[in-house]
């Protein structure tokens, strides 16, 4: 997954900062459906960065990039049989 980020700093982070992104089952289903044909899917998500005192130090907007794995070809051994390590996505 690729991503881009946009930040709005509110306070300097003087301790560790934490973020939590929540993606609903509905959003996951929508993204999967949009990516089913092999196209890339870009979605923005918003959250807050909080410090150890649970104060908001920044609000962030992060873009994720989703694309289904492309099918890989199955390697064939010299005997003509597919190897056991071969996988398809």
URRA-V465751 format. One record per residue. D_CENTER is the distance of its C-alpha to the mean C-alpha in whole Angstrom. Layout:
((D_CENTER) (D_CENTER))
This chain:
((4) (6) (7) (10) (12) (15) (18) (21) (23) (25) (27) (27) (25) (28) (26) (22) (20) (17) (14) (13) (11) (12) (10) (14) (14) (16) (12) (11) (14) (14) (11) (12) (15) (14) (13) (16) (18) (16) (15) (12) (10) (10) (9) (11) (10) (13) (15) (17) (18) (21) (23) (25) (28) (25) (26) (23) (23) (21) (19) (15) (13) (10) (8) (5) (6) (6) (10) (12) (13) (17) (20) (21) (25) (27) (29) (33) (35) (39) (40) (38) (36) (32) (31) (30) (27) (25) (22) (21) (17))
